[in-house]
Amino acid sequence: AYMFNCRIADPCLVTSVPEEHPQPSAMLFPNPGRSIMFLAQVERMAFPLEYGVLDASGSMAQHGLLQRNEAVDVGSLPGGRYILRLTDRQGIVITTKLIVQ
C-alpha cells in the first residue's frame, strides 16, 4: 500500500506504508500442469471460490466454482499461458499465472 503525502505548495511524495493486514494468497500445483491442478495454502479466502481461467487475449476460457480441496480440471484447455482469477464469497480477488502443457 502507498500513501500520498501532498501539500499544495510542495511536490508530491509517494511513501510505502506497512500492511496492516496480510494479503490473501493461494498456491497452484503442479504448475505447469497437464490436466488436474490443485489449490494449496489458501490463506484468508472464504470458500466456495469462484474461478475463471483467462487466455492471453483476456477471454474467459473456463470458469466454475471450487469447494475446499477440489481440483481445477484444465485438461480441455490447449497448452499455453493463462491467468487464474479466484474470487471468494466476500469479493476478495487474487490472480496467478497458470501454465497448461
C-alpha positions as CSV (number, residue, x, y, z in Angstrom):
1,A,0.0,0.0,0.0
2,Y,1.1,3.5,-0.7
3,M,0.2,6.8,0.9
4,F,0.5,10.1,-0.9
5,N,1.8,13.0,1.2
6,C,0.9,16.2,-0.6
7,R,0.5,19.8,0.2
8,I,-0.4,22.4,-2.3
9,A,3.0,24.2,-2.4
10,D,5.1,21.0,-2.2
11,P,5.8,18.3,-4.7
12,C,4.0,15.0,-4.0
13,L,6.0,12.2,-2.5
14,V,5.0,8.5,-2.5
15,T,6.0,6.6,0.6
16,S,5.5,3.0,1.5
17,V,3.1,2.1,4.3
18,P,3.4,-1.2,6.1
19,E,0.4,-3.5,5.5
20,E,-2.0,-3.7,8.4
21,H,-3.5,-7.0,7.3
22,P,-1.8,-9.9,5.5
23,Q,-2.9,-10.4,1.9
24,P,-4.9,-13.3,0.7
25,S,-2.9,-16.0,-1.1
26,A,-3.1,-19.4,-2.7
27,M,-0.6,-21.8,-4.4
28,L,-1.5,-23.7,-7.5
29,F,0.3,-27.0,-8.2
30,P,1.5,-28.7,-10.3
31,N,2.1,-25.6,-12.4
32,P,2.8,-26.1,-15.2
33,G,0.3,-28.9,-15.4
34,R,-1.5,-31.1,-18.0
35,S,-5.0,-31.8,-16.6
36,I,-5.7,-31.5,-12.9
37,M,-4.3,-28.7,-10.8
38,F,-4.9,-28.2,-7.1
39,L,-5.0,-25.2,-4.8
40,A,-3.0,-25.3,-1.6
41,Q,-2.2,-23.0,1.2
42,V,-5.3,-20.9,0.6
43,E,-4.9,-18.1,3.0
44,R,-7.6,-15.5,4.1
45,M,-10.2,-16.5,1.5
46,A,-13.7,-17.8,2.2
47,F,-14.9,-20.8,0.3
48,P,-16.5,-21.5,-2.1
49,L,-14.3,-19.8,-4.6
50,E,-15.4,-18.7,-8.0
51,Y,-12.7,-19.2,-10.5
52,G,-12.0,-18.0,-14.0
53,V,-9.3,-19.0,-16.4
54,L,-8.4,-16.2,-18.8
55,D,-6.5,-16.7,-22.0
56,A,-3.8,-14.4,-23.5
57,S,-6.5,-12.2,-25.1
58,G,-8.3,-11.8,-21.8
59,S,-11.2,-14.0,-22.8
60,M,-12.8,-16.4,-20.3
61,A,-11.5,-19.9,-21.3
62,Q,-13.1,-21.7,-18.4
63,H,-15.0,-20.8,-15.2
64,G,-16.7,-22.5,-12.3
65,L,-17.0,-22.9,-8.5
66,L,-14.4,-24.5,-6.2
67,Q,-15.0,-26.0,-2.8
68,R,-12.2,-26.6,-0.4
69,N,-9.9,-29.5,-1.6
70,E,-11.5,-29.5,-5.1
71,A,-9.2,-29.6,-8.2
72,V,-9.3,-27.4,-11.3
73,D,-9.6,-29.6,-14.4
74,V,-7.6,-27.8,-17.2
75,G,-7.4,-30.9,-19.4
76,S,-9.7,-29.5,-22.1
77,L,-7.6,-26.3,-22.5
78,P,-5.0,-26.0,-25.2
79,G,-1.4,-25.8,-24.0
80,G,-0.3,-22.2,-23.2
81,R,-0.2,-19.5,-20.6
82,Y,-3.3,-18.4,-18.7
83,I,-4.4,-16.3,-15.7
84,L,-6.3,-17.9,-12.9
85,R,-8.6,-15.5,-11.1
86,L,-10.1,-16.6,-7.8
87,T,-12.9,-14.6,-6.1
88,D,-14.2,-15.6,-2.7
89,R,-17.7,-15.1,-1.3
90,Q,-16.7,-11.9,0.3
91,G,-15.5,-10.4,-3.0
92,I,-11.7,-10.8,-2.4
93,V,-9.9,-11.4,-5.7
94,I,-6.5,-12.8,-6.3
95,T,-4.9,-13.8,-9.6
96,T,-2.0,-16.1,-10.5
97,K,-0.3,-17.4,-13.6
98,L,-1.3,-20.8,-14.8
99,I,0.6,-22.8,-17.5
100,V,-1.0,-25.8,-19.3
101,Q,1.4,-28.1,-21.0
